[in-house]
């Protein structure tokens, strides 16, 4: 497996696009036009990061990381730079093994309080998820979290849930990413596309 690098915290994109690319298939009847749609666990996050007018020191860090990724081979932890994490209300972990689907059973939250809001991100088992409903913990500190996309692999019981700095594991979208546009001796700019890797 490829090494997983961390994106440098001090290098933030000037702008970004971030979206979920769903893994659904629709089958349409040639006889009466009705359709059926199925959902599979292959939905992934895709993003495009623009870094405008980077100093030489910042450009060198970006170029070095892109070279280390070696095209689509390498992996990097990325966060949605437009959305902050949340201070965790407790020490949340996965409560049960063998989970699948879009509901994650957890424990370790502070009791009887709003612990996550719709639109928050969490990371579980190195998978980036978005919370699809406000979540309030029970009196015993358990919470069932509605998430998207669905779990791809079952997280082990007691796996930590990252709330403060949620991330996904990404790769370059293709081997042509990483062109540096330079104003020699002044600034360098980049536009880089990534997709979640699994």
Beta strands, then each sheet from edge to edge (+ up, - down):
strand 1: 4-6
strand 2: 15-21
strand 3: 24-28
strand 4: 35-39
strand 5: 44-54
strand 6: 75-78
strand 7: 90-94
strand 8: 101-109
strand 9: 114-116
strand 10: 121-124
strand 11: 127-131
strand 12: 135-136
strand 13: 143-151
strand 14: 161-162
strand 15: 168-172
strand 16: 180-183
strand 17: 187-196
sheet 1: 1+ 6+ 15- 17+ 5- 2+
sheet 2: 1+ 6+ 15- 17+ 16-
sheet 3: 3+ 4-
sheet 4: 7+ 8- 13+ 11- 10+ 14-
sheet 5: 9+ 12-
end
